[in-house]
């Protein structure tokens, strides 16, 4: 089963979350929320996600507030905070990506679910066009 991550990102009219696209391109399952409130409602509906990726520049609530709320109701879910710059404004979370580099984000998610991520990579290599030619 492919890992599933909740991506919490600001909503911009007419745009799609870059982080969502990165995760989907890596063949991961993604649920997207565009506000702290939507994230909490979504998490209550889908509590078995493998992790949460949070943009630290959310509007409405501070990142620290939403992380604290998630931790109070869903303590075991790994959280990755993503911010432009070296600081983690969310209270020293377990995982932090200090810029929007897709490789850093995917490497961090690999640390959260290494077995599942390895299966996705192996599966993709097995069905790649190069593998089909051999």
C-alpha positions as CSV (number, residue, x, y, z in Angstrom):
1,X,0.0,0.0,0.0
2,X,1.3,3.4,-0.9
3,X,1.9,5.9,1.9
4,X,-0.7,8.6,2.3
5,X,0.2,12.1,3.5
6,X,-2.0,15.1,4.4
7,X,-0.6,18.2,2.8
8,X,-1.6,21.4,4.6
9,X,-0.9,24.4,2.3
10,X,-2.2,27.9,1.8
11,X,-4.9,28.1,-0.9
12,X,-4.1,30.5,-3.8
13,X,-6.8,31.1,-6.4
14,X,-6.1,29.0,-9.5
15,X,-3.0,27.3,-8.1
16,X,-2.2,23.7,-7.1
17,X,0.0,22.9,-4.1
18,X,3.6,22.4,-5.2
19,X,4.1,20.0,-2.4
20,X,1.1,18.0,-3.4
21,X,2.5,17.7,-7.0
22,X,5.9,16.6,-5.6
23,X,4.3,13.8,-3.6
24,X,1.9,12.7,-6.3
25,X,4.8,12.6,-8.8
26,X,6.6,10.3,-6.4
27,X,3.6,8.0,-6.6
28,X,2.4,8.8,-3.0
29,X,-1.2,9.2,-2.0
30,X,-2.1,12.8,-1.0
31,X,-5.0,14.4,0.8
32,X,-4.9,18.2,0.6
33,X,-6.2,20.8,3.1
34,X,-5.9,24.5,2.4
35,X,-6.4,25.9,5.8
36,X,-5.8,24.9,9.4
37,X,-9.5,24.3,10.0
38,X,-9.8,22.2,6.9
39,X,-6.7,20.2,8.0
40,X,-8.2,19.4,11.4
41,X,-11.5,18.4,9.9
42,X,-9.8,16.3,7.3
43,X,-7.6,14.6,9.9
44,X,-10.7,13.7,11.9
45,X,-12.2,12.1,8.8
46,X,-8.9,10.4,7.8
47,X,-6.9,9.7,11.0
48,X,-4.8,7.0,9.5
49,X,-2.6,9.1,7.3
50,X,1.1,8.2,7.4
51,X,2.2,11.8,8.0
52,X,1.3,15.4,7.7
53,X,3.2,18.0,5.7
54,X,2.5,21.6,6.9
55,X,3.5,24.9,5.3
56,X,4.7,27.0,8.2
57,X,3.2,30.1,6.6
58,X,-0.4,29.1,7.0
59,X,-3.0,31.8,7.4
60,X,-5.5,31.8,10.1
61,X,-3.6,30.1,12.9
62,X,0.0,29.9,13.7
63,X,1.9,26.8,12.7
64,X,2.7,26.1,16.4
65,X,-1.1,26.3,17.2
66,X,-2.1,23.8,14.5
67,X,0.7,21.4,15.4
68,X,-0.2,21.6,19.1
69,X,-3.9,20.9,18.2
70,X,-2.9,17.9,16.0
71,X,-0.6,16.5,18.7
72,X,-3.4,16.8,21.3
73,X,-5.8,14.7,19.2
74,X,-3.5,12.6,17.0
75,X,-0.2,12.3,19.0
76,X,1.4,9.5,16.9
77,X,1.2,11.0,13.4
78,X,4.6,12.3,12.2
79,X,4.6,15.9,11.1
80,X,6.9,17.6,8.6
81,X,7.0,21.3,8.7
82,X,8.2,23.1,5.6
83,X,9.5,26.7,5.7
84,X,11.6,29.1,3.6
85,X,14.7,29.5,5.8
86,X,16.4,27.6,8.5
87,X,14.0,28.3,11.4
88,X,11.2,26.0,12.4
89,X,8.5,28.3,13.8
90,X,6.3,25.4,14.8
91,X,7.9,24.4,18.1
92,X,10.8,22.0,17.2
93,X,8.8,19.3,15.4
94,X,10.2,15.9,14.8
95,X,10.8,16.7,11.1
96,X,11.6,20.0,9.4
97,X,12.5,20.9,5.9
98,X,14.1,24.3,5.8
99,X,13.3,25.1,2.2
100,X,11.0,24.0,-0.6
101,X,13.5,21.6,-2.3
102,X,11.4,18.6,-3.5
103,X,14.3,16.2,-2.9
104,X,14.7,17.2,0.7
105,X,11.0,16.8,1.3
106,X,10.9,13.3,-0.3
107,X,14.1,12.3,1.7
108,X,12.3,13.4,4.9
109,X,9.2,11.4,4.0
110,X,11.4,8.4,3.3
111,X,12.6,8.7,6.9
112,X,9.1,8.5,8.2
113,X,8.0,5.4,6.2
114,X,11.2,3.8,4.8
115,X,9.7,0.4,4.1
116,X,6.7,1.7,2.3
117,X,8.7,4.3,0.4
118,X,11.2,1.6,-0.7
119,X,8.3,-0.6,-2.0
120,X,7.0,2.4,-4.1
121,X,10.5,2.9,-5.6
122,X,10.9,-0.8,-6.3
123,X,7.5,-1.0,-7.9
124,X,8.1,2.0,-10.1
125,X,11.5,0.6,-11.2
126,X,9.8,-2.8,-12.0
127,X,7.3,-1.1,-14.3
128,X,9.5,1.6,-15.8
129,X,9.9,1.7,-19.6
130,X,13.5,0.5,-19.2
131,X,12.3,-2.5,-17.2
132,X,9.6,-3.3,-19.8
133,X,12.2,-3.4,-22.6
134,X,14.3,-6.1,-20.9
